[in-house]
Amino acid sequence: MLAPPGRTAGRRGETGSGPMATDRATEPSLGAHALAREEPGGGAAPGAAPSRLAWRRLRRHRAPLAFAALFAALVAMTLAAPLWAKHVAHTGPSTNHLADTIEVDGRTLDVVSLDGVPIGPTWRGEFLLGADGNGRDVMVRLLYGGRNSLLIGIAASLVTTIAAVVIGLLAGYLRGWTDSFLSGLLDVVWAFPVILLGVALGTALALGGLALGPITIAGDSKLIPILVIAIVYVPYLARPLRAQALSLRETEFVEAARAQGAGPARVMFGEILPNLASTIIVFFPLLVANAILLEAALSFLGAGVQPPDASWGTMIDEGVQRIATAPHLAIVPGAALVLAVLCLNAFGEGVRDAIDPRARVRLEH
């Protein structure tokens, strides 16, 4: 799960000791010059934009870009799930083939044997990665399940980011009772373990759905895990953003904006928010990775995506029940989950090293 970056970022402007420590928010010019000095042969002017310098540093890190390309390929594969199902596998993600047979290397095999053991990988178009206990194509369900897992992870991270930015700016800039109230809410969510709170909310909402005035969300809707995951991760981003906002509100450019008659909204979103962009950019891929993991955990425990819809978590749950007779049912979605999370974490680490002005990298000529 996400390391608690904001746990050391206390109230009233305390600074943290992690990579997103709030004292770094007040050093934009130092960061730009530090980045420029690291360019070999003076390739970057000292006054170059920090974003351009960060991009140049990121391009020199081959591994994060390779992992980013691998994740993009994984996303493209899941988006192409209907094409694979229609033109290659010739079946749908929920189509059962319990009584069907398939010819492999000149032999006719049952998709699911009389003992209930599904066929393993055939390494061909139909049942490329085998079948599950209901005779459904594992490759097709893996692609469709990946679409659900990635959709929920990315959507939940977007909601988390928006809510954390608003809460962090309001609490850090307005202070007073607004800070006390919002920080108290964050502390309540922060006090619960992520899995425990996610399972409790997911189970309750999956059973009864959610009704907010005229808006009603069914218990089996994918909006339920999106909202649950978004809520539990808000403190992990809102707390460091609040700490940085507390520090930035006392800087000269904010004082100048207030002296020119700028209102609180303009100062928060026009002056302070751009200086929080690096923190948000670094945190976002890590949030997506942890959201995908939490979705898999919730679905594994029955509090996330509901059958017959597939996700990597539900597929792992089905595979664990047949781990002795059909280990591919757990290995395949587990490998896809590990690969997606590994790619996002590696890319996030690369982005952090490129943006962090105090990170020293060795650039080869």
C-alpha positions as CSV (number, residue, x, y, z in Angstrom):
1,M,0.0,0.0,0.0
2,L,1.0,3.6,-0.2
3,A,3.6,4.7,2.2
4,P,2.2,7.2,4.6
5,P,3.8,10.4,3.1
6,G,1.7,12.8,5.1
7,R,2.1,11.1,8.5
8,T,4.9,13.4,9.5
9,A,3.2,16.5,8.0
10,G,1.5,17.6,11.1
11,R,-0.7,20.6,11.8
12,R,0.3,24.3,11.5
13,G,2.9,24.0,8.9
14,E,5.1,21.1,10.2
15,T,7.3,19.7,7.5
16,G,7.7,16.1,6.7
17,S,10.8,14.1,6.2
18,G,9.7,12.0,3.1
19,P,10.2,12.7,-0.6
20,M,7.3,15.2,-0.5
21,A,8.5,17.2,2.5
22,T,6.9,20.6,2.6
23,D,10.1,22.6,2.8
24,R,10.9,21.8,-0.8
25,A,7.9,23.7,-2.0
26,T,9.6,27.0,-1.3
27,E,12.6,26.3,-3.5
28,P,11.5,26.4,-7.1
29,S,14.4,28.6,-8.3
30,L,17.0,26.5,-6.5
31,G,15.6,23.3,-8.0
32,A,15.8,24.7,-11.6
33,H,19.4,25.8,-11.2
34,A,20.3,22.5,-9.5
35,L,18.8,20.6,-12.4
36,A,20.6,22.8,-14.9
37,R,24.0,22.2,-13.2
38,E,23.5,18.5,-13.5
39,E,23.3,18.7,-17.3
40,P,26.6,17.5,-18.8
41,G,28.6,20.2,-20.6
42,G,26.2,22.9,-19.6
43,G,23.6,21.6,-22.0
44,A,20.8,23.4,-20.2
45,A,20.7,27.1,-19.4
46,P,20.4,27.9,-15.7
47,G,17.1,29.7,-16.4
48,A,15.5,26.8,-18.2
49,A,12.0,25.8,-17.2
50,P,12.0,23.1,-14.4
51,S,9.4,21.1,-16.4
52,R,11.7,21.0,-19.4
53,L,14.7,20.0,-17.3
54,A,12.6,17.3,-15.5
55,W,11.6,15.9,-18.9
56,R,15.2,15.8,-20.1
57,R,16.2,14.0,-17.0
58,L,13.3,11.5,-17.4
59,R,14.3,10.7,-20.9
60,R,17.8,9.7,-19.7
61,H,16.2,7.1,-17.4
62,R,15.5,4.2,-19.8
63,A,13.9,1.9,-17.3
64,P,11.0,4.1,-16.2
65,L,10.1,4.9,-19.8
66,A,10.3,1.2,-20.7
67,F,7.9,0.4,-17.9
68,A,5.6,3.2,-19.0
69,A,5.6,1.8,-22.5
70,L,4.9,-1.7,-21.1
71,F,1.9,-0.4,-19.1
72,A,0.6,1.5,-22.1
73,A,0.8,-1.8,-24.1
74,L,-1.1,-3.5,-21.3
75,V,-3.8,-0.8,-21.4
76,A,-4.0,-1.2,-25.2
77,M,-4.5,-4.9,-24.9
78,T,-7.4,-4.6,-22.4
79,L,-9.0,-2.0,-24.7
80,A,-8.8,-4.4,-27.5
81,A,-10.6,-7.1,-25.5
82,P,-13.8,-7.1,-27.8
83,L,-11.6,-7.6,-30.9
84,W,-9.8,-10.6,-29.3
85,A,-13.1,-12.1,-28.1
86,K,-14.8,-11.7,-31.5
87,H,-12.1,-12.4,-34.0
88,V,-9.7,-14.7,-32.2
89,A,-11.4,-16.5,-29.3
90,H,-14.9,-16.4,-30.8
91,T,-16.5,-16.3,-27.4
92,G,-17.6,-13.7,-24.8
93,P,-16.3,-13.2,-21.2
94,S,-19.3,-14.8,-19.6
95,T,-20.0,-17.5,-22.2
96,N,-20.0,-21.0,-20.7
97,H,-18.5,-24.0,-22.6
98,L,-19.1,-26.7,-20.0
99,A,-20.2,-29.3,-22.6
100,D,-18.0,-28.2,-25.5
101,T,-14.9,-29.9,-26.8
102,I,-11.8,-28.5,-28.5
103,E,-9.3,-30.1,-30.8
104,V,-5.7,-29.6,-29.7
105,D,-2.8,-31.2,-31.7
106,G,-5.1,-33.7,-33.3
107,R,-6.8,-34.7,-30.0
108,T,-10.3,-33.9,-29.0
109,L,-10.5,-32.6,-25.4
110,D,-13.3,-31.6,-23.1
111,V,-13.2,-27.9,-22.2
112,V,-14.2,-29.0,-18.7
113,S,-13.6,-32.7,-17.9
114,L,-16.2,-34.9,-16.2
115,D,-14.3,-34.4,-13.0
116,G,-14.8,-30.7,-13.2
117,V,-11.1,-29.9,-14.2
118,P,-10.9,-27.2,-16.8
119,I,-8.5,-27.4,-19.8
120,G,-5.2,-25.7,-19.4
121,P,-3.5,-23.3,-21.9
122,T,-3.7,-24.4,-25.5
123,W,-1.4,-21.7,-26.8
124,R,-3.8,-21.0,-29.7
125,G,-6.6,-18.6,-30.4
126,E,-9.3,-20.4,-28.6
127,F,-8.6,-21.0,-24.9
128,L,-5.1,-19.6,-25.3
129,L,-4.7,-19.5,-21.5
130,G,-7.1,-22.3,-20.8
131,A,-10.6,-22.3,-19.3
132,D,-12.1,-21.8,-15.9
133,G,-14.4,-24.0,-13.9
134,N,-17.4,-22.8,-15.9
135,G,-15.7,-23.3,-19.3
136,R,-15.1,-19.6,-19.9
137,D,-12.1,-18.5,-21.8
138,V,-9.4,-17.3,-19.4
139,M,-7.7,-15.0,-21.9
140,V,-11.0,-13.3,-22.8
141,R,-11.9,-12.8,-19.1
142,L,-8.3,-11.6,-18.4
143,L,-8.6,-8.8,-20.9
144,Y,-12.1,-7.8,-19.9
145,G,-11.2,-8.1,-16.2
146,G,-8.1,-5.9,-16.9
147,R,-10.4,-3.3,-18.4
148,N,-12.5,-3.2,-15.2
149,S,-9.5,-3.2,-12.9
150,L,-7.7,-0.4,-14.7
151,L,-10.8,1.6,-15.1
152,I,-11.6,1.4,-11.4
153,G,-8.0,2.2,-10.4
154,I,-7.6,5.2,-12.7
155,A,-11.1,6.6,-12.0
156,A,-10.7,6.2,-8.3
157,S,-7.3,7.9,-8.4
158,L,-8.7,10.8,-10.4
159,V,-11.5,11.3,-7.8
160,T,-8.9,11.0,-5.0
161,T,-6.7,13.6,-6.6
162,I,-9.5,16.1,-7.1
163,A,-10.9,15.7,-3.6
164,A,-7.4,15.8,-2.0
165,V,-6.4,19.0,-3.9
166,V,-9.6,20.8,-2.8
167,I,-9.3,19.7,0.8
168,G,-5.6,20.3,1.0
169,L,-5.9,23.8,-0.5
170,L,-8.8,24.8,1.7
171,A,-7.3,23.4,4.9
172,G,-3.8,24.8,4.2
173,Y,-4.7,28.2,3.0
174,L,-7.8,29.2,5.0
175,R,-6.6,27.6,8.3
176,G,-8.7,28.3,11.4
177,W,-11.9,26.3,11.9
178,T,-11.9,25.1,8.2
179,D,-8.5,23.5,8.8
180,S,-9.6,22.0,12.1
181,F,-12.8,20.5,10.5
182,L,-11.2,19.1,7.4
183,S,-8.1,17.8,9.2
184,G,-10.4,16.1,11.6
185,L,-12.2,14.3,8.8
186,L,-8.8,13.3,7.3
187,D,-7.7,12.0,10.7
188,V,-10.8,9.8,11.0
189,V,-10.2,8.2,7.6
190,W,-6.5,7.9,8.3
191,A,-7.1,6.1,11.6
192,F,-8.6,3.0,9.8
193,P,-6.4,0.5,8.0
194,V,-7.1,0.8,4.3
195,I,-8.2,-2.8,3.7
196,L,-10.4,-2.8,6.8
197,L,-12.1,0.4,5.9
198,G,-12.4,-0.5,2.2
199,V,-14.0,-3.9,2.9
200,A,-16.4,-2.4,5.5
201,L,-17.6,0.3,3.1
202,G,-17.5,-2.0,0.0
203,T,-19.6,-4.7,1.7
204,A,-22.2,-2.3,3.1
205,L,-22.6,-0.5,-0.2
206,A,-22.6,-3.7,-2.3
207,L,-25.5,-5.1,-0.2
208,G,-27.7,-2.0,-0.1
209,G,-26.3,0.3,-2.8
210,L,-26.0,4.0,-2.4
211,A,-28.8,6.6,-2.4
212,L,-27.9,10.3,-2.3
213,G,-31.1,12.2,-2.8
214,P,-32.2,11.7,-6.5
215,I,-29.0,9.8,-7.2
216,T,-29.2,6.1,-6.7
217,I,-26.2,3.7,-7.3
218,A,-26.9,-0.1,-7.5
219,G,-24.8,-2.4,-5.3
220,D,-23.3,-4.2,-8.3
221,S,-22.3,-0.9,-10.0
222,K,-18.6,-0.3,-10.7
223,L,-19.1,3.2,-9.2
224,I,-19.2,1.5,-5.7
225,P,-15.6,0.3,-5.7
226,I,-14.5,3.6,-7.4
227,L,-16.0,5.6,-4.6
228,V,-14.8,3.3,-1.8
229,I,-11.2,3.4,-3.1
230,A,-11.3,7.1,-3.7
231,I,-12.4,7.8,-0.1
232,V,-9.9,5.7,1.7
233,Y,-6.9,7.2,-0.2
234,V,-7.8,10.9,0.1
235,P,-5.7,11.4,3.3
236,Y,-2.6,10.0,1.7
237,L,-2.5,12.9,-0.7
238,A,-4.5,15.6,1.0
239,R,-2.2,15.7,4.1
240,P,1.1,16.5,2.2
241,L,-0.8,18.9,0.0
242,R,-2.2,20.7,3.1
243,A,1.3,20.9,4.6
244,Q,2.7,22.4,1.4
245,A,-0.2,24.9,1.1
246,L,0.5,26.0,4.7
247,S,4.1,26.7,3.7
248,L,3.3,28.4,0.4
249,R,0.7,30.8,1.8
250,E,3.5,32.7,3.6
251,T,5.7,33.2,0.5
252,E,6.3,36.5,-1.2
253,F,4.4,35.7,-4.4
254,V,1.3,34.8,-2.5
255,E,1.6,38.0,-0.4
256,A,2.0,40.0,-3.6
257,A,-1.2,38.4,-5.1
258,R,-3.2,39.2,-2.0
259,A,-1.8,42.8,-2.1
260,Q,-3.1,43.1,-5.7
261,G,-6.6,42.2,-4.6
262,A,-6.7,38.5,-5.5
263,G,-9.4,36.6,-3.6
264,P,-8.8,33.3,-1.8
265,A,-10.0,31.2,-4.7
266,R,-7.7,32.9,-7.2
267,V,-4.7,32.6,-4.8
268,M,-5.4,29.0,-4.0
269,F,-6.0,27.8,-7.6
270,G,-4.0,30.4,-9.5
271,E,-0.9,30.8,-7.3
272,I,-0.5,27.9,-4.9
273,L,-1.9,25.0,-7.0
274,P,0.7,25.3,-9.8
275,N,3.4,24.9,-7.2
276,L,1.8,21.6,-6.0
277,A,1.8,20.1,-9.5
278,S,5.0,18.2,-9.0
279,T,3.7,16.5,-5.9
280,I,0.5,15.6,-7.6
281,I,2.3,14.3,-10.7
282,V,4.6,12.1,-8.6
283,F,1.8,10.7,-6.4
284,F,-0.7,10.0,-9.2
285,P,0.9,6.8,-10.7
286,L,1.5,5.5,-7.2
287,L,-2.1,6.1,-6.4
288,V,-3.2,4.2,-9.5
289,A,-1.0,1.3,-8.6
290,N,-2.4,1.1,-5.0
291,A,-6.0,1.6,-6.2
292,I,-5.6,-1.4,-8.6
293,L,-4.2,-3.4,-5.7
294,L,-7.0,-2.4,-3.4
295,E,-9.6,-3.2,-6.1
296,A,-8.2,-6.7,-6.5
297,A,-8.3,-7.2,-2.7
298,L,-11.9,-5.9,-2.4
299,S,-13.0,-8.1,-5.4
300,F,-11.1,-11.1,-3.9
301,L,-13.1,-10.6,-0.6
302,G,-16.4,-10.0,-2.4
303,A,-16.6,-6.3,-1.8
304,G,-15.5,-5.0,-5.2
305,V,-16.6,-6.0,-8.7
306,Q,-19.5,-8.4,-8.5
307,P,-19.9,-11.6,-10.6
308,P,-20.5,-12.3,-13.4
309,D,-18.3,-9.3,-14.3
310,A,-14.6,-10.1,-14.2
311,S,-11.7,-8.3,-12.6
312,W,-8.3,-9.5,-11.8
313,G,-9.3,-9.8,-8.1
314,T,-12.4,-12.0,-8.9
315,M,-10.3,-14.2,-11.2
316,I,-7.7,-14.7,-8.5
317,D,-10.5,-15.6,-6.1
318,E,-11.8,-18.2,-8.5
319,G,-8.3,-19.5,-9.1
320,V,-7.4,-20.0,-5.5
321,Q,-10.4,-22.3,-5.1
322,R,-8.9,-24.6,-7.8
323,I,-5.2,-24.0,-7.2
324,A,-4.4,-27.7,-6.9
325,T,-6.1,-28.8,-10.1
326,A,-5.9,-25.7,-12.3
327,P,-3.1,-23.4,-11.0
328,H,-3.2,-21.3,-14.2
329,L,-6.5,-19.8,-13.0
330,A,-4.6,-18.0,-10.2
331,I,-1.2,-17.5,-11.8
332,V,-2.5,-15.7,-15.0
333,P,-4.5,-12.9,-13.3
334,G,-1.9,-12.7,-10.5
335,A,0.9,-12.1,-13.0
336,A,-1.1,-9.5,-14.9
337,L,-1.8,-7.7,-11.6
338,V,1.9,-7.8,-10.5
339,L,3.0,-6.5,-13.9
340,A,0.6,-3.6,-13.9
341,V,1.6,-2.5,-10.4
342,L,5.3,-3.0,-11.1
343,C,5.1,-0.8,-14.2
344,L,3.3,2.0,-12.4
345,N,5.6,2.0,-9.3
346,A,8.7,1.9,-11.5
347,F,7.4,4.8,-13.6
348,G,6.4,6.8,-10.5
349,E,9.9,6.4,-9.0
350,G,11.4,7.6,-12.3
351,V,9.1,10.7,-12.3
352,R,10.0,11.4,-8.7
353,D,13.7,11.3,-9.4
354,A,13.3,13.5,-12.5
355,I,11.2,16.2,-10.7
356,D,12.9,16.2,-7.3
357,P,15.5,19.0,-7.4
358,R,17.6,17.4,-4.8
359,A,17.8,14.0,-6.5
360,R,21.3,13.4,-7.9
361,V,21.4,11.4,-11.1
362,R,24.4,10.3,-13.1
363,L,24.2,11.5,-16.6
364,E,26.5,9.9,-19.2
365,H,27.9,11.9,-22.1
